[in-house]
Amino acid sequence: MTILQAIKSDVRRKYPDIYKINNNRLEKVNAKFSKINFWTILLIYTLLIAAVVFYSTFVNFDFLKLLSINFEDNIKSFSTSVITLVSMNLFVTNLLLTHLKEERDDLQTIIDKRVTFKFITYLGFTVIISILSLYFLSSSITSTDVKSNILVLIFFTFLFYIFQLINLYNSVFNFLNKTNRSKIIAAELDIEFSKAFYNNLLKFEFQKRYKEFYEETLKFKKYVAYSHSTLGLESVKLRSHRDLYLVDVKINSLKHVFNSLTVTDRYYVPLELDMKLEKSQEREILFLTKKIKNKFSNHYILKKKPCLQSELESDNINKLLRKISQNTLHNKFSDLKDNLDSLDNIYSKYMSLQKN
């Protein structure tokens, strides 16, 4: 058991909605798709084509050859169809951005998150490049199986692209409708608040439980430099050869270590979740009356990335507050009412969570 595991288990039981929002795997996948760039997609697709070439050359199971493919006709059809659909993608994306030009700055982060037009556009360009390359290189590819199987891969990618385009149209139409757009903004504000609440709760609980573990379970005292620096204590340090973050502490293994030690004076240094340990830095975490050989870095989990989501933690909430100020100054009462309703929903949710 670790401190963070215990905290998350309690959060899951006490605040199930907050836990669910902050541990949504589908949202994490969508976030990665929204950030992916063209060269990454092209590289991945090139590797898939290379895998198909390898399969066609060395494996190529006969029972999978269910279709009779006319390569020349299909490659031309795919070229025309994909180019047409990519054009439709660009058109509907331009429609969205043009329609929302006055609200673009306020909605850009939500659009990037909810409308994966970058991924769809880059995928379309990748498929076009693949089809054109296959078309021009087809005369030098002697194996019909290689060409046919690559075409099958392009066909399934084309189907995937069509479904992604349908989702894109659905997302864009939701943004173009003011009522649906208000619901999307309210949902994003709720998600942002939940993430901020979750982050702050984890930070607070980690500090609290770390303190309780050392003081109540292990009978340590808090180390104060001006009071204890003259006692000649041996320090226990964390070291790193690169920048790392403290993301958890293994309390069970630490308990086992100190239950077998007879140390009279023992002091701990308070630590925070996601505390950064810089490259070649030594961080003193414990002070004892005698030196111990146990490697304490095994009990403190350090990783290259922090565990808390800090990106744009209050971006939409800050924008909401600015819009309330602007709409008040310009007497836009209808928009102001929507803004205040969104703020009231956040406040109500906070008060209901505080009761727990």
Phi, psi and omega in degrees: 000141176241168180297313184293323177298318179295320180295312182296325177296319179290321179296318180299324180281319187274322181232072185300321181293318179296316180297317182297317180296322184273356178231037179273106183292324180298320179295322179294321177296315179298323179295322178292321177297321183291338182261352185291143181256171186299317185292328176293315179297317180297319179295314180298317181291324176297321177294324177296318178296319178298321178295321178294319178298317179298315179298314183295328183278321189247343183240278172051069181300133182293327184289349176271353181275075185268339186248144173260110189255127172270102190299310187299317181291317184291323182295324178289320179297315179298318182302310181296316184294314183294317179299320178297315182290325176296322177297319177296322178299312180296324180295311184290328176294316178297322177300315180297309184293327178289317181296327184256024187298328179286332181255009188304313183297322182285332187256357189301316181294324179289319178299314180300327183278318188269331184248104185273051184290332179295312179300315182295318180296313181296322178296319178299315178297323179296317179295320178299314179300318180295316180295314180296319179296315179297322181296315182284334181265356186300326181293334180268352177265110185280330183281119177291331179296319180298311181296318182295317182290324175296322179294324176297317177300315179297323179297312180293325175295321179298317177297315178301318180297319180298315179295323176295324179292322176298316177297323178298313179300317180298317179295318181295316180297326176295321179290327181289334178276123187297320180296313179295323179297320177297321178294320179297315180297318179297320179295319180292323176297320179296317179296316181296317177299316181298321179292318179296317178298316180298314179300312182295323179294316179297317179299312182297312182294325179297311179300316182296313184285329175297316178297314181296322181297313182285322184279317186268321183275313184262356177061040173273163171244155179288131181279128176237119189303316185287344180260328190245357185292341182265005184275354180068040182278152175272131182264147172254128188237152169260134181234153179210144177266003176205169180291124180224165179237141175282114183247349179187167179224131180275097187286326181295316180290324177294321179298319179296321180296312187277341174291336181262003181252141175251087180240123185286305180258123181220132184228149178237155175254126179301136179235157180247152174295136182068021173300132183272128174253107186284159183306132179063016178269146173250128181243118180284127183241333180221155174226128185229163180284340178220154183283138177240150187272347184301135180277104188284344177297340178288339183263348179249120184273116181245136179225165183289334181239145176293156183273340181272146178274107184256348184291127175050042186299325181229029184297309183289325178294319177296321177295322178298316180296321178294320180294324177299317179297314181294315181292331175292315181293327183261009177057038176269081191291326180294312178294323180297321179298317178298318179298315182292326176296319178296317180294322179295322177297318179296316180297318180297320179294319179298316181294322179292326177289324180295330179294336179282000000 
